[in-house]
Amino acid sequence: MEDQALRQRGLAAALVAAVVLAGCGGGGNAEKEKPARAPGASAPSGQELLATTASRLERALPARDCRVLGRLMLHSAPRAAEPDTPPTAEECKRIRTDAGNELAGFRAVRSVAYGSGGFTEGSGHNRRAGEVVGVIWARDRDGSWKAVYDAIFRKQLGVAPAYGQTADRNAGLFVRAVAGGDCDGMWRYLNVGSRFVGGNRGDRSAFCRAITPQYKDAASAFAQIKADPGARPRSLGATRDIAFYGLRLRNGREMLIVLSGRLGGTVDIHEQTQHDNPSVLEFVTVRRPAE
């Protein structure tokens, strides 16, 4: 049966209409929410606590100012752009749609950082009893936090991880598939809610066609992972249904891998069977290789 751990209404990850890949242990550190001194329109600082950035997002959402929200919701890696690149018209449209859906009325309650990843749990207009509005974060190359995924979740923080060693295994198998150029293996360990699957309309063949050229580009993350077969993901911590992993390559590149359980109600059962559980929801570069 389909896992109903998470209820997806919309995705910050859906800000990417097609796959763009070139950009591409222990518990988390809880951060108490603090009122940010900087105004909502200012750019996030690379030294900012996750809880402060979450509060910044909360304050910025009602106005739906695309430029302000873009600094908080657009990670440079999927865009193959610099962290401060202004949003495009299409990105603005999707940001505003997202702000009016699952993030409507968002109020941050608690944030936890897991290395270069993090999770904020809060309230909002569209959650039901027993649910929370959740935001998954990733550090960008400038050190700022960016919201890479948001949805309606069952409670995540303060609950024992549901997947444990299964998440560890699947993270390792995904990295092994990337290192081996195994498109079928990558597809198996990608989440149906990921931009890699959604951006290719759930078509494995289209994904494989997009992946192949990446291995011919020595600057791409995929080619560099293949060139560093000894690289292994390390656990950064987990919520109830979401697990965070770091992947450091010998050339200095660092990646964040986020695994999630199945997103209940997003796709039909047939598509779910193509992907393992839990599987990779996001895979982004958080630090470029050393120059």
C-alpha positions as CSV (number, residue, x, y, z in Angstrom):
1,M,0.0,0.0,0.0
2,E,1.1,3.6,-0.6
3,D,2.8,5.1,2.4
4,Q,0.8,8.0,3.7
5,A,3.7,9.5,5.8
6,L,3.7,12.7,3.9
7,R,0.9,14.6,2.1
8,Q,2.1,16.6,-0.8
9,R,0.1,19.7,-2.0
10,G,2.9,21.5,-3.9
11,L,6.6,21.6,-4.1
12,A,9.3,24.2,-3.9
13,A,11.2,21.6,-5.8
14,A,8.8,22.0,-8.7
15,L,10.4,25.4,-9.3
16,V,12.5,23.5,-11.8
17,A,10.6,22.5,-14.9
18,A,13.3,20.3,-16.3
19,V,16.3,18.5,-14.9
20,V,19.3,20.8,-14.5
21,L,22.3,18.8,-13.3
22,A,25.4,20.8,-13.8
23,G,25.1,22.5,-10.4
24,C,25.1,19.4,-9.5
25,G,27.0,11.3,11.5
26,G,24.9,11.8,14.2
27,G,21.8,13.8,15.2
28,G,21.0,17.4,14.2
29,N,21.6,20.5,16.2
30,A,18.3,22.0,17.5
31,E,18.1,25.7,17.2
32,K,15.8,27.8,19.3
33,E,13.8,30.4,17.3
34,K,15.1,33.9,17.6
35,P,13.6,37.0,16.2
36,A,15.8,38.1,13.3
37,R,17.0,41.7,13.5
38,A,17.4,42.1,9.7
39,P,14.2,43.1,7.8
40,G,12.5,40.5,5.7
41,A,13.7,42.1,2.4
42,S,17.4,41.8,3.2
43,A,19.4,38.9,1.8
44,P,20.0,35.9,4.1
45,S,23.4,35.8,5.7
46,G,25.8,32.9,5.3
47,Q,26.2,32.9,9.1
48,E,22.5,32.9,9.8
49,L,20.9,30.2,12.0
50,L,18.3,28.0,10.3
51,A,15.7,29.2,12.8
52,T,16.4,32.8,11.8
53,T,16.0,32.0,8.1
54,A,12.8,30.1,8.8
55,S,11.4,33.2,10.6
56,R,12.5,35.3,7.6
57,L,10.5,33.0,5.3
58,E,7.5,33.3,7.6
59,R,7.6,37.1,7.5
60,A,8.1,37.2,3.7
61,L,5.4,34.8,2.6
62,P,2.3,37.1,3.0
63,A,3.6,39.8,0.6
64,R,4.6,37.1,-2.0
65,D,7.4,39.4,-3.1
66,C,9.2,37.2,-5.6
67,R,12.6,38.8,-5.3
68,V,12.6,38.4,-1.5
69,L,11.2,34.8,-1.6
70,G,13.7,33.9,-4.3
71,R,16.5,34.6,-1.9
72,L,15.0,32.0,0.4
73,M,13.5,29.4,-2.0
74,L,15.8,29.2,-5.0
75,H,19.0,27.1,-4.6
76,S,21.7,27.8,-7.1
77,A,22.5,24.2,-8.0
78,P,19.2,23.3,-9.7
79,R,19.2,26.6,-11.5
80,A,22.9,26.3,-12.6
81,A,23.2,29.9,-11.5
82,E,24.9,32.0,-8.8
83,P,23.1,32.2,-5.4
84,D,22.1,35.8,-5.9
85,T,20.7,35.5,-9.4
86,P,17.3,37.1,-9.5
87,P,14.2,34.9,-10.2
88,T,12.9,34.5,-13.7
89,A,9.3,35.2,-14.6
90,E,8.5,31.5,-14.6
91,E,10.2,31.0,-11.2
92,C,8.2,33.9,-9.8
93,K,5.0,32.4,-10.9
94,R,5.8,29.1,-9.2
95,I,7.1,30.7,-6.1
96,R,3.8,32.7,-5.7
97,T,1.7,29.6,-6.3
98,D,3.7,27.7,-3.7
99,A,3.3,30.5,-1.2
100,G,-0.4,30.4,-1.6
101,N,-0.8,26.6,-1.3
102,E,0.9,24.5,1.4
103,L,2.8,27.5,2.8
104,A,-0.3,29.6,3.2
105,G,-0.4,31.0,6.8
106,F,3.0,29.3,7.5
107,R,4.3,29.9,11.1
108,A,7.7,28.4,12.0
109,V,7.7,26.5,15.3
110,R,11.0,24.6,15.4
111,S,14.0,24.2,13.2
112,V,16.8,21.6,13.3
113,A,20.0,21.7,11.3
114,Y,21.6,18.5,10.1
115,G,24.9,19.6,8.7
116,S,24.3,21.3,5.4
117,G,20.6,20.3,5.5
118,G,17.8,21.1,7.8
119,F,14.1,20.9,8.6
120,T,11.6,23.4,9.9
121,E,8.3,22.2,11.4
122,G,5.4,24.7,11.6
123,S,1.7,25.4,11.3
124,G,-0.3,26.7,8.4
125,H,-3.8,27.0,6.9
126,N,-3.9,23.8,4.9
127,R,-2.7,21.2,7.5
128,R,-5.2,18.9,9.1
129,A,-5.2,17.6,12.7
130,G,-2.0,15.8,13.5
131,E,-0.1,17.3,10.5
132,V,2.6,20.0,10.3
133,V,3.8,22.3,7.5
134,G,7.4,21.2,6.9
135,V,10.2,22.9,5.0
136,I,13.4,21.0,3.9
137,W,16.5,23.3,3.7
138,A,19.9,23.0,2.1
139,R,22.9,25.3,2.4
140,D,23.8,27.2,-0.7
141,R,27.3,27.8,-1.9
142,D,27.4,31.2,-0.2
143,G,26.4,29.6,3.1
144,S,22.8,30.8,3.1
145,W,19.9,28.5,3.7
146,K,17.5,27.8,0.8
147,A,14.1,26.0,1.1
148,V,14.4,23.2,-1.4
149,Y,11.1,21.4,-0.6
150,D,7.9,22.0,1.3
151,A,4.8,19.9,2.0
152,I,2.3,18.8,4.6
153,F,3.8,16.2,6.8
154,R,2.9,14.1,9.7
155,K,4.9,15.2,12.8
156,Q,8.7,14.9,12.1
157,L,10.7,16.4,14.9
158,G,11.1,14.7,18.2
159,V,10.0,11.3,16.7
160,A,12.3,8.4,16.2
161,P,13.5,7.9,12.5
162,A,11.3,5.4,10.7
163,Y,13.8,4.1,8.2
164,G,17.1,3.9,10.0
165,Q,19.5,1.4,8.2
166,T,17.3,1.2,5.2
167,A,17.9,4.9,4.5
168,D,21.6,4.3,5.0
169,R,21.6,1.5,2.5
170,N,19.5,3.3,-0.1
171,A,21.7,6.4,0.1
172,G,24.8,4.2,-0.5
173,L,23.1,2.4,-3.4
174,F,22.1,5.7,-5.0
175,V,25.7,7.0,-4.8
176,R,27.0,3.7,-6.1
177,A,24.6,4.0,-9.1
178,V,25.8,7.5,-9.8
179,A,29.4,6.5,-9.6
180,G,28.8,3.6,-12.0
181,G,26.7,5.6,-14.5
182,D,23.8,3.2,-13.8
183,C,20.7,5.1,-14.9
184,D,18.3,2.3,-13.9
185,G,19.9,2.2,-10.4
186,M,19.6,5.9,-10.0
187,W,16.0,5.9,-11.1
188,R,15.2,3.1,-8.6
189,Y,16.5,5.2,-5.7
190,L,15.0,8.5,-6.7
191,N,11.8,9.7,-5.0
192,V,8.8,10.3,-7.2
193,G,8.5,13.8,-5.7
194,S,12.1,14.7,-6.7
195,R,12.8,17.3,-9.4
196,F,14.7,14.6,-11.3
197,V,11.6,12.5,-11.7
198,G,9.0,15.3,-11.9
199,G,11.1,17.3,-14.3
200,N,11.1,14.4,-16.7
201,R,7.4,13.7,-16.2
202,G,8.1,10.3,-14.5
203,D,9.7,9.0,-17.7
204,R,12.8,7.0,-16.9
205,S,14.0,7.1,-20.5
206,A,13.9,10.9,-20.6
207,F,15.8,11.0,-17.3
208,C,18.5,8.6,-18.7
209,R,18.8,10.8,-21.9
210,A,19.4,13.9,-19.7
211,I,21.9,12.1,-17.5
212,T,24.2,10.7,-20.2
213,P,25.8,14.0,-21.3
214,Q,26.7,14.8,-17.7
215,Y,29.3,12.1,-17.7
216,K,31.1,13.7,-20.6
217,D,31.4,17.0,-18.7
218,A,34.4,16.8,-16.3
219,A,33.0,19.7,-14.3
220,S,29.7,18.0,-13.5
221,A,28.9,16.4,-10.2
222,F,28.0,13.2,-11.8
223,A,31.4,12.9,-13.7
224,Q,33.3,13.9,-10.5
225,I,31.5,11.3,-8.4
226,K,32.3,8.6,-11.0
227,A,36.0,9.7,-10.9
228,D,36.0,9.3,-7.1
229,P,34.6,5.8,-6.5
230,G,35.7,5.7,-2.9
231,A,33.3,8.5,-1.9
232,R,30.6,7.4,0.5
233,P,27.6,9.2,1.9
234,R,27.8,9.9,5.7
235,S,24.7,10.3,7.8
236,L,24.0,13.8,9.1
237,G,20.8,12.9,11.0
238,A,17.1,12.3,10.4
239,T,13.6,13.3,11.2
240,R,10.8,10.8,11.3
241,D,10.6,10.3,7.5
242,I,13.5,12.3,6.1
243,A,17.2,11.4,6.3
244,F,20.1,13.8,5.5
245,Y,23.5,12.7,4.1
246,G,26.7,14.4,3.1
247,L,28.9,13.4,0.3
248,R,32.4,14.8,0.1
249,L,34.6,14.3,-2.9
250,R,38.4,14.4,-2.8
251,N,38.4,17.5,-5.0
252,G,36.5,19.5,-2.4
253,R,33.0,19.3,-3.8
254,E,30.4,18.6,-1.2
255,M,26.9,17.3,-1.9
256,L,23.7,17.1,0.3
257,I,21.5,14.1,-0.3
258,V,18.0,14.1,1.2
259,L,16.0,10.9,1.4
260,S,12.3,10.7,2.1
261,G,9.6,8.2,2.5
262,R,6.9,8.1,-0.2
263,L,4.7,11.1,-0.7
264,G,1.2,9.8,-0.3
265,G,-1.3,10.8,-2.9
266,T,1.0,12.3,-5.4
267,V,1.1,9.6,-8.1
268,D,-0.5,6.3,-9.0
269,I,0.6,3.0,-7.5
270,H,2.3,2.0,-10.8
271,E,4.7,4.8,-10.7
272,Q,5.5,4.3,-7.0
273,T,6.6,0.7,-7.8
274,Q,9.4,2.0,-10.0
275,H,11.1,3.6,-7.0
276,D,12.4,2.3,-3.7
277,N,11.4,3.6,-0.3
278,P,12.9,5.7,1.2
279,S,14.5,7.4,-1.8
280,V,16.4,10.5,-2.9
281,L,14.2,13.6,-2.8
282,E,17.0,16.1,-3.4
283,F,20.7,16.0,-4.4
284,V,22.5,19.3,-4.6
285,T,26.0,20.7,-4.4
286,V,26.5,22.8,-1.3
287,R,30.2,23.5,-1.9
288,R,32.0,23.6,-5.2
289,P,35.3,21.8,-5.8
290,A,38.5,23.6,-4.7
291,E,39.8,25.9,-7.3
